[in-house]
Amino acid sequence: MFQILEELNRTTGINGSMIVGKDGIVIAADLKDNLQDEAVGASAASIVDIVKKSMERLSNENLKQITVEASKGKLFLTEVGIGILAVTTDPQVNVGLVRLEIKNAAEKIKVAQKSA
């Protein structure tokens, strides 16, 4: 899993990535030193849980991806079967490119999960 994250992080504008269980426990992480794995993991799981509950109330249960935008960067959260793929980026990142690379990484994670 770490190799998939490492490859994803080579994308221009991506600062770090991690896979976190739906309970917030970190499965694999390749984040910059200034980010705490456990804090990001817990936040990612909490955000996804809240948004999923809101989507269910709106009768839309097919959550694909959540994007959080802030002045210092973006956070992309994508369900990948085993858990949540969380990706941090620069604020002015090419969103289309990042989403494509996240989609590719998510597929690799799902394949790796099936073969494990």
C-alpha positions in Angstrom: 0.0 0.0 0.0 2.8 2.4 0.9 4.2 2.1 -2.7 0.9 3.2 -4.1 0.8 6.2 -1.8 4.4 7.0 -2.7 3.7 6.9 -6.4 0.6 9.1 -5.9 2.6 11.7 -4.0 4.9 12.2 -7.1 2.0 14.0 -8.7 2.6 17.7 -8.9 0.8 19.5 -6.2 0.1 16.5 -3.9 1.7 16.9 -0.5 0.8 13.6 1.1 -1.6 10.7 1.2 -2.8 8.0 3.5 -5.2 5.2 3.8 -7.3 5.2 7.0 -9.9 2.8 8.2 -13.4 3.9 8.6 -12.8 3.9 12.4 -10.0 6.5 11.9 -7.0 4.1 12.4 -4.2 4.7 10.0 -3.5 1.7 7.6 -0.7 3.3 5.6 0.6 6.9 5.4 3.1 9.0 3.4 2.5 12.5 4.8 4.8 15.4 5.2 6.5 15.6 8.6 4.3 18.6 9.7 1.1 16.5 9.5 0.2 14.1 12.2 -1.0 10.8 10.8 -3.4 10.0 13.6 -5.0 13.5 13.6 -5.5 13.5 9.8 -6.9 10.0 9.9 -9.4 10.7 12.7 -10.5 13.9 10.9 -10.9 12.1 7.6 -13.0 9.3 9.1 -15.2 11.8 10.9 -15.7 14.0 7.8 -16.7 11.0 5.7 -19.1 9.6 8.3 -20.9 13.0 8.7 -21.2 13.5 4.9 -22.4 10.0 4.4 -25.1 10.4 7.0 -26.1 13.7 5.3 -26.2 12.1 1.9 -28.4 9.3 3.2 -30.9 11.9 4.5 -31.0 13.2 1.0 -31.6 9.7 -0.4 -28.2 9.7 -2.1 -26.1 6.9 -0.7 -23.4 6.8 -3.5 -20.7 8.9 -2.0 -17.7 8.9 -4.3 -15.4 11.7 -3.1 -15.3 14.7 -0.8 -13.2 17.7 -1.5 -12.4 20.2 1.3 -10.9 23.5 0.2 -9.0 25.9 2.5 -6.6 28.8 2.0 -3.5 26.6 2.6 -4.6 23.6 0.5 -7.2 21.0 -0.4 -8.1 17.6 1.1 -9.6 14.9 -1.0 -11.3 11.9 0.7 -12.2 8.9 -1.4 -13.6 5.5 -0.3 -11.4 2.6 -1.4 -13.1 -0.5 0.1 -10.5 -1.1 2.8 -11.1 2.4 4.1 -10.6 6.0 3.0 -7.9 7.4 0.8 -7.0 10.9 2.1 -4.9 13.2 -0.1 -3.6 16.6 0.8 -2.6 19.1 -1.9 -1.4 22.7 -2.5 -4.1 25.3 -2.8 -3.6 25.9 -6.5 -3.4 22.3 -7.6 -4.7 21.0 -10.9 -7.9 19.4 -9.5 -8.6 17.4 -12.7 -5.1 15.8 -12.6 -5.4 15.1 -8.9 -8.8 13.4 -9.3 -7.5 11.3 -12.1 -4.4 10.2 -10.1 -6.6 9.5 -7.1 -8.9 7.3 -9.2 -5.9 5.3 -10.5 -4.5 4.9 -7.0 -7.9 3.8 -5.7 -8.1 1.1 -8.3 -4.6 -0.1 -7.4 -5.6 -0.2 -3.7 -8.7 -2.3 -4.5 -6.6 -4.7 -6.6 -4.0 -5.0 -3.8 -6.7 -5.6 -1.3 -8.2 -8.4 -3.3 -4.8 -10.1 -3.8 -3.8 -9.8 -0.1 
